[in-house]
Amino acid sequence: FNISLSLQQVTGYLDDCTCDVETIDRFNNYKLFPRLQKLLESDYFRYYKVNLKRPCPFWNDISQCGIRDCAVKPCHSDEVPDGIKSASYKYSEEANNLIEECEQAERLGAVDESLSEETQKAVLQWTKHDDSSDNFCEADDIQSPDAEYVDLLLNPERYTGYKGPDAWKIWNVIYEENCFKPQTIKRPLNPLASGQENTFYSWLEGLCVEKRAFYRLISGLHASINVHLSARYLLQDTWLETKWGHNITEFQQRFDAILTEGEGPRRLKNLYFLYLIELRALSKVLPFFERPDFQLFTGNKIQDEENKMLLLEILREIKSFPLHFDENSLFAGDKKEAQKLKEDFRLHFRNISRIMDCVGCFKCRLWGKLQTQGLGTALKILFSEKLIANMPESGPSYEFHLTRQEIVSLFNAFGRISTSVKELENFRNLLHNIH
């Protein structure tokens, strides 16, 4: 079982960071993970509105996955709390009175003169913001009739049987066309393909820290998804029972140092890198959630207050983490070049968020969209530090603004990575027991 060796190789300091794997494991598995799981089971975070019917913008021959576990069961309207359904832009109870007017104005496509001055201003600001250049994802139009609420707890991310050429095609397009990579340098994506590793990694090491970080974020996301699939694998499917659990063989095929020719430990290190980036964003966004006006609004006052307290507790714990990633190392060079690089970074990432509409398995598409939107929101936060610092103490924050969609995806995406780190400990223990 060389995989235990692979996990031993995932140790010590991470490239481009001052943090080590063991510190993250302890912090995540014992301090953060249990509280984060509790928060994500609450009504505010479990319902995510998504349009799974958007056409693939890149190719037409998208084959739908017919496997039962690929299906997503949307919620009936009466299952979603009223507060969530009416609260696309809710910040506080005072703001609720503006909402219907705002939504009506948006539907009309222009600012209605009869609306109050404050509402007109809010509509214009929000419209301006949603078109702003800070968004790293092409968000779903959640007003579309095709957008539906999904209960994430009833549609968990796990192995669905969706694999083969279609799944490879998605990841190939992401890596080959969207990771700042010349076509001549092949990434060692397929564990069975050999001979390219040295060229690829010497090329990667030669990149500036920003482009290298972009590749590592995508690789970390890929690794995280593969950990989930290996940890929630369909082990038994009979008329008596359906059993999901840890599939050690599947985990080995994806991460074993020898089977993947050294690629597995690198993938897992990139997962930790992604963890640090999202952790840093959460520490930065604390002031947004600390404002007295902000509510996790579902309509259940007591539960909403308890959840906000839990959320702040989690974010303050994250802020106290001693070895945060220093994002000042990104885009720190010549101002003009840094701005162009940031814009390239944003456009590459937006493209990846659009590729998620090409995933043939609906459950994989749901979690792919949610996790890319979550990472996109984390990047938006990291690049909005000044705007966050200038937020007003009360009232809507126009300069820096997160929609409920962004908030739900940010925390659920981090919840997935946190789960991956915890699952690595489970796999370590399982492999230890086999020896």
C-alpha positions, 0 to 999 in steps of 0.5 A: 500500500504505497498510498500511505507513503504518498500521504507521508510525502504530503507533509511539512511546508507548502510551496509559496506559503509559510504554512505546513500541512500538520498545522492545517490538519490540527486546526481544521479537523479539531477546531473548524470542521465540526462547527462548520458542518453544523452551520452548513446544515442550517436552512440558510446554507442548505438551500442553493438556487441553481440553473442546471439547464443552461446550455454548454457555451463551448460544444454541442455534443454534450451527452447526458449522464443517464445514471440514477445517481447523476440526477438532482432532485430540486425542492418543491416551492413549499420546502424552502423557507419563505424568508430565503425565497423573498430575500435575494438581496436581503441585508436586514429587516429594514432593507426587506421593505425595499426588496419588493420595490427593487425586484419590481424595478429590476423586472421592469428593466429600468428605475421606476420614477415612483420609487423612493429615492433610496430604492432607486439608488439601491437598484442602480448600485446593485445593478452596477455592482453585478456588472462590475469587474470584481466578479470572478464567476459568470453567475447563474441568472437566479431570476430565470424560470429554469433556476431552482432551489436545491437542498444540498443535504439531500443531493450530496456530492459523491461518486455517481459513476460519471466518468470516461471521455466526457468527464476527461474532456471537461478537465482537459479543457480546464487545464489545457486551455484555461491555466495559462499553459502553452499547448506544447507543454502537456500536463500529466493529467492521466496517471497512465501517461508518462514521460511528460512530468519533467517538462511540465513541472520545470515549466510550472516552476518557471512561471510567475507566482500568480500563474502558478497559484492559478494552476494550483487552485484548479489542481487543488479543486480537482483533488478535493473533488476526487477525495470526496468521490473516493470517500463517498463511493458506491460500495454496494447497490442491491435491493436490500441496501445501498451502501456508500463509503471509503474506497481505498483502491479508488483513492490509490488510483488517484493519489498513490505516489507510484501509480501516479508517477509522483503526481498524487502527493503534488495534487494533495499539496495543491488541495492544502494550498486551495484550503489556505487561499479560501481560509484567508478570504474568510478571515478577510471578510469578517467585517462584512458579517460583523455589521449589526445590519447583516442577517442570515435571513430565513424568517426564523428569528431565533435560528437566524440569530443563533446561526449568525453567532455561530458564523462569527465564531467560526470566522473569528477562529479562522482570523486567529489562525497563525499561518495565513497565506500572504496574498500580498505576494500576488499581483505585487509587481509593476502596477500596470502589469499587475492589473493586466495579470489580475484581469487575465486571472479573472477572465480565465476563472470566469471561463472555468465557471462557464465550462461547468455548464458542460458537465453531463452529470447533473449532480456533478454540475451542481457541485462543480458550479457551487465550488467554482462560484465559492472559489470565485467569491473567495478571490473577489474578497481577496482583491477587495480589501480596500472596499471591505475596509471602507464599508459603512457600519450600518445600512447596505454596503454598496461598494462591497456586496455579497449576494446570498448566492455568493455567501452560500457558495463561499461557505459550502465550497470551503466546507467541501475542502474542509471535508477533504482535509478531514477525509485524508485523516480518515484514509490515513487511519484506514491504511494504517489499520490495513498494515 
